[in-house]
Amino acid sequence: QVSLVESGGGLVQAGGSLRLSCAASGSIFSVNAMAWYRQAPGKQRELVATITDDTRPNYADSVKGRFAISRSGITVYLQMNSLKPEDTAVYYCNQNIRSPGALLGRSYWGQGTQVTVSS
């Protein structure tokens, strides 16, 4: 069994910063791709940033230059700077995790953490 636990969300004024964390735990052999998504009220979930061992991080155009994704072991982070009201959403982490004995990894989701940016 694998679980992801997120932390770091909250309320911040426009122009402020927050750092989200997502730690995996459980039966883990390896972690491949890691990503952050977000979902604003009334909108579809959208990809914010991705990171793997083999490629450079990728970002949605709306967050380039302001957000930075990084990883340390089985924890993925999202540093969010120069936050805007339109960044308000529930942020979800996603990790592709391979368990011992498994041939392939599977996708796991965190529980989501609320980020609210006031103007």
N, C-alpha and C positions, 0 to 999 in steps of 0.2 A: 504494500500500500504506500502511496506517495501523496503528500500534501504540500501545498504552497501557502505560506502565510505572508501577507503583505502588511506593511506599516508605513507611516510617514505622512499620510494625508492630513488635511485640515483646512482651516480658513486662513487666507492670506490676502493682503491688499495688492492691488495691481502694482506691478514692478517688483514684487517680492519673490522669494525663492522657497522651494520645498524640495526635499529629497525623499523619494520613495524607495523602499526596500522590499525584496521578495525572496524569502528563504525557503528552499526545498528541504524536505525531510522524508525519511522512510527508506524503502528498498530501492537504492539508486546505484546503478553501475556507471552510467555516464550521462552527462547533460549536453545536448547538442545546441540547437538554437534557443535563444531566449528573446522575449519580446514584451513590449508594453502596448496595451490597447486602451482606448477610452471610449466611454459612451455617455453622451450628454442627453438630457431629457428630451424625448421625442425624436431622437436621432439614432441612426445605426451605429453599432460599434465600429470604430476605425482604428487602423494600425498607427501607432505613434512612432515606434522605434524598434529595431531588431539588432541583434548581435550574435555572432557565432565565433568559434575559435579560428575559423579560416578566412573570414571576410571582415572588412571594415564595417562599422556600424552604419545602418541606414535609417533615415528619418523622413517623416512626413514633411512636406514642404512647409506646412503651417508651424512647425516647431524647429526647423533648421536654424542653427545659430543660437538657440535659446535653451534647448534641452540636450542632455548628454546621457547616453546609456553606457553602463559599464557592468562588469561582472567580476566576482571573486569567488572561485569555486562554484558552489551551487546556489549562490546568492546573486541576484541581479538588482541593479540600482537604476534609478532615473533621477538625475539632477535636473531640476526645472528652475530656470532663471527668467527674469523679466516676464513674469507671469501676467497674462491678460485675462479679462473676464471671460473671453471665449474659450479659455482653457478649462473652465469649470466643467467637471464631468466625474464619473466614477472611473477610476483607473484600475485596469486588470493586468496582472502579469500572466505570461504564458511561457511554459518551458516544455521542450521536447525531451523527455527523459526515458532512458533505456534502463530497465530493471535487470538484475542479475538473471542470466539464463534466457533472456528475451532476445530474439533476433532483431527486432526493430524497436525504436522508441515510440512513445505515444505522447499525445498532447495533454498537458495538465493546466488548469486554470486556478489562479488565486481567487479569493472571495470578493475582491474589489475593495478599493479605498476611495473615499470621497475627497475630492479636491474642489474647493470653492474659492474663487478669486473675486473679491469685491472691487468695485470701481471707485 
